[in-house]
Amino acid sequence: MRHYDLPAMTTAQPAPDYYASLDCVLISTDDSLFNWDEIVQHATLVVDTRNATKNVTSGREKIFKA
């Protein structure tokens, strides 16, 4: 069996400045844990593959469905 030495992974709640620093936010899961309004507000570009942003009303010009 193969073994890979991977670095330890941690989880952090992203902040608005993190979303703003990204080139693109790719949504691959529709999870109610995320604040989609906040993500769209601060992101430059959002690619939504799950229609998670269906209820977001402002910043729609930044959302692209895939």
C-alpha positions as CSV (number, residue, x, y, z in Angstrom):
1,M,0.0,0.0,0.0
2,R,1.3,3.5,-0.8
3,H,2.0,6.0,1.9
4,Y,2.2,9.7,1.3
5,D,3.8,12.2,3.7
6,L,1.3,15.0,3.7
7,P,1.5,18.1,5.8
8,A,-0.9,18.5,8.6
9,M,-4.2,20.2,7.5
10,T,-6.1,22.7,9.4
11,T,-9.5,24.4,9.0
12,A,-10.1,28.1,9.3
13,Q,-13.2,30.2,8.7
14,P,-12.4,32.4,5.7
15,A,-12.8,36.2,6.2
16,P,-13.9,38.8,3.7
17,D,-10.3,39.9,3.0
18,Y,-9.5,36.3,2.1
19,Y,-12.3,36.2,-0.5
20,A,-11.1,39.5,-1.9
21,S,-7.6,38.2,-2.3
22,L,-8.6,35.3,-4.6
23,D,-8.8,35.4,-8.4
24,C,-11.9,33.3,-8.3
25,V,-14.2,31.5,-5.8
26,L,-15.3,28.1,-7.1
27,I,-18.5,26.8,-5.4
28,S,-18.5,23.0,-5.7
29,T,-21.0,22.3,-2.9
30,D,-24.2,23.9,-1.7
31,D,-23.7,23.9,2.0
32,S,-25.7,26.2,4.3
33,L,-22.6,26.6,6.5
34,F,-21.3,29.2,4.1
35,N,-22.6,32.8,3.9
36,W,-23.1,33.1,0.1
37,D,-24.0,36.8,0.3
38,E,-20.8,37.6,2.0
39,I,-18.7,35.5,-0.4
40,V,-20.2,37.2,-3.4
41,Q,-19.9,40.7,-1.9
42,H,-16.2,40.3,-1.4
43,A,-15.1,38.0,-4.2
44,T,-14.0,39.3,-7.6
45,L,-15.5,36.4,-9.5
46,V,-17.7,33.5,-8.4
47,V,-18.2,30.3,-10.4
48,D,-21.2,28.5,-9.0
49,T,-21.5,24.8,-10.0
50,R,-24.3,24.0,-7.5
51,N,-26.7,27.0,-7.8
52,A,-25.8,27.8,-4.2
53,T,-26.1,31.6,-4.9
54,K,-29.6,31.4,-6.2
55,N,-30.9,33.6,-3.4
56,V,-28.1,36.2,-3.6
57,T,-29.5,39.5,-4.8
58,S,-26.5,41.9,-4.9
59,G,-23.4,41.3,-7.0
60,R,-25.1,39.0,-9.4
61,E,-22.8,40.3,-12.2
62,K,-19.9,38.5,-10.5
63,I,-21.6,35.1,-10.5
64,F,-21.2,32.7,-13.4
65,K,-23.1,29.3,-13.5
66,A,-21.2,26.3,-14.6
